[in-house]
C-alpha cells in the first residue's frame, strides 16, 4: 500500500511545529533534553516515507534511525569548516553540536514511534497483521 504524500507533508509539518514547541517551557524539565532528538527522528521517518511512498514502514524506520545515527556520530568530527556551519542556528539544528549517547536512544524511540503511528494510526493495521 502506497503512502499518501499529503498525509506525509502534514505529519512532517506537525512534527516540526511540535519540535519548536519542545524548546519552550511547555515541555517538562525531565523531557526537555530528549524531546527535540526524539522528534527529529520522527520527522526523518516521515521524510523518508515521503521520498519513497512504496517502501515498507519497517524499512523506513531503519533508514530514518540510521540517518539520525550518522548525523550524531558525525558530530564527533570537529573540522574548522563544519564547526563554522554549526555556529549558525540552522547549521546547529541540522548537524547538532556534540555527540551524546542519550541522543541515540531518543532517535531510536523516535523512529519506533514513527513506525507505530504509520502502521496503526495512519494505515489502521492490527497487531496480528504485522507479526
PLY file of the C-alpha trace (Angstrom):
ply
format ascii 1.0
element vertex 131
property float x
property float y
property float z
element edge 130
property int vertex1
property int vertex2
end_header
0.00 0.00 0.00
1.41 3.35 -1.05
1.71 6.26 1.32
-0.28 9.40 0.77
2.22 12.23 0.30
-0.28 14.80 1.56
-0.53 12.92 4.86
3.28 12.76 4.99
3.60 16.52 4.47
1.09 17.20 7.23
2.94 14.78 9.53
6.28 16.45 8.75
4.90 19.93 9.42
3.18 18.85 12.64
6.40 17.23 13.83
8.40 20.39 13.06
5.82 22.53 14.88
5.94 20.18 17.85
9.74 20.38 17.71
9.60 24.15 18.03
7.18 23.82 20.94
9.55 21.33 22.57
12.01 24.16 23.08
9.60 26.15 25.22
8.62 25.97 28.85
5.60 23.84 27.87
7.78 20.72 27.99
8.53 19.27 31.42
12.13 19.69 32.52
12.61 15.92 32.60
11.75 15.54 28.90
13.33 18.77 27.63
16.79 17.34 26.80
15.33 14.43 24.80
12.21 15.77 23.09
13.99 17.53 20.24
16.05 14.49 19.24
13.04 12.21 19.56
11.02 14.48 17.26
13.98 14.86 14.88
13.95 11.09 14.27
10.18 11.13 13.93
10.47 13.88 11.31
13.06 11.83 9.39
10.68 8.87 9.45
8.02 10.94 7.68
10.57 12.47 5.28
11.89 9.06 4.20
8.32 7.82 3.78
7.53 10.91 1.71
10.52 10.31 -0.57
9.72 6.64 -1.21
5.98 6.05 -0.91
6.23 2.32 -1.62
8.90 1.27 0.89
7.68 -0.79 3.86
7.25 1.01 7.16
9.83 -1.14 8.93
12.50 -0.17 6.37
11.51 3.48 6.69
12.07 3.15 10.43
15.51 1.59 9.97
16.60 4.17 7.38
15.39 7.14 9.44
17.11 5.88 12.57
20.33 5.26 10.62
20.25 8.81 9.19
19.99 10.18 12.72
22.80 7.90 13.97
25.07 9.01 11.12
24.39 12.68 11.87
25.01 12.07 15.58
28.30 10.24 15.03
29.30 12.93 12.52
29.25 15.35 15.48
32.47 13.73 16.63
34.10 15.27 13.55
35.29 18.75 14.50
36.99 20.21 11.42
37.03 24.00 11.17
34.63 24.19 8.22
31.92 22.09 9.90
32.34 23.91 13.20
31.75 27.17 11.33
28.49 25.79 9.91
27.42 24.60 13.38
27.95 28.15 14.72
24.85 29.23 12.76
21.43 28.42 14.22
20.25 26.42 11.20
23.56 24.55 11.00
23.33 23.66 14.68
19.72 22.47 14.27
20.59 20.22 11.34
24.05 18.98 12.35
23.87 19.24 16.12
26.62 20.41 18.46
28.08 17.42 20.25
27.76 13.66 20.48
25.55 12.23 23.24
24.58 8.62 23.81
21.20 9.79 25.09
20.52 11.19 21.62
21.00 7.70 20.15
18.29 6.40 22.49
15.98 9.31 21.62
16.45 8.68 17.90
15.64 5.02 18.34
12.39 5.77 20.15
11.51 8.47 17.62
11.89 6.06 14.72
9.90 3.37 16.51
7.15 5.92 17.23
7.01 6.80 13.52
6.60 3.12 12.69
3.81 2.76 15.27
1.99 5.92 14.14
2.12 4.97 10.48
1.32 1.31 10.95
-1.50 1.50 13.47
-2.88 5.05 13.26
-2.45 6.10 9.62
-2.80 2.71 7.93
-5.04 1.20 10.59
-3.39 -2.21 10.66
-3.94 -4.63 13.53
-1.05 -6.05 15.53
-1.60 -9.58 14.19
-1.15 -8.27 10.61
2.37 -7.07 11.48
3.75 -10.12 13.28
0 1
1 2
2 3
3 4
4 5
5 6
6 7
7 8
8 9
9 10
10 11
11 12
12 13
13 14
14 15
15 16
16 17
17 18
18 19
19 20
20 21
21 22
22 23
23 24
24 25
25 26
26 27
27 28
28 29
29 30
30 31
31 32
32 33
33 34
34 35
35 36
36 37
37 38
38 39
39 40
40 41
41 42
42 43
43 44
44 45
45 46
46 47
47 48
48 49
49 50
50 51
51 52
52 53
53 54
54 55
55 56
56 57
57 58
58 59
59 60
60 61
61 62
62 63
63 64
64 65
65 66
66 67
67 68
68 69
69 70
70 71
71 72
72 73
73 74
74 75
75 76
76 77
77 78
78 79
79 80
80 81
81 82
82 83
83 84
84 85
85 86
86 87
87 88
88 89
89 90
90 91
91 92
92 93
93 94
94 95
95 96
96 97
97 98
98 99
99 100
100 101
101 102
102 103
103 104
104 105
105 106
106 107
107 108
108 109
109 110
110 111
111 112
112 113
113 114
114 115
115 116
116 117
117 118
118 119
119 120
120 121
121 122
122 123
123 124
124 125
125 126
126 127
127 128
128 129
129 130
